[in-house]
Amino acid sequence: MSDRNELRVTADSLIVRPRGWDRLWCCRREVVVPLTSITDVRIEHAPSRIPTGWRGPGLDFMGKLSGTFHPNGERHFWNYSGSGDALGVAIDQGQHFQQLYLSVGDAERSKQALLDALSDR
């Protein structure tokens, strides 16, 4: 699995920075989510089965999903490439995005690091 996103956890936020050309495809340099707004962190073993809705702005090409997708009236941020697991992050309705789906180098380690940060707050 490709490490397409840099994840950084500060005292109060999760910061997601797409790497390389993904910044262009995602139409964003970063996504910042307050830790207090994160409601769930999980590993998606079959992200290709998750409904994405309509795309805009972003890219949906040959298994690469980058940018904003709108399923069922929600707004989700995807930066996922190809096959393998994705890190899924659920967010309160009051935020810009309600879900994040991310390609990371080690989904289990990323999930645990985020859960540790959430338990510390």
PyMOL commands that set and color helices and strands:
alter all, ss='L'
color gray80, all
select helices_A, chain A and resi 22-26+35-37+47-49+107-120
alter helices_A, ss='H'
color red, helices_A
select strands_A, chain A and resi 5-9+13-18+31-34+38-44+54-61+64-70+76-81+86-91+99-102
alter strands_A, ss='S'
color yellow, strands_A
deselect
rebuild
show_as cartoon
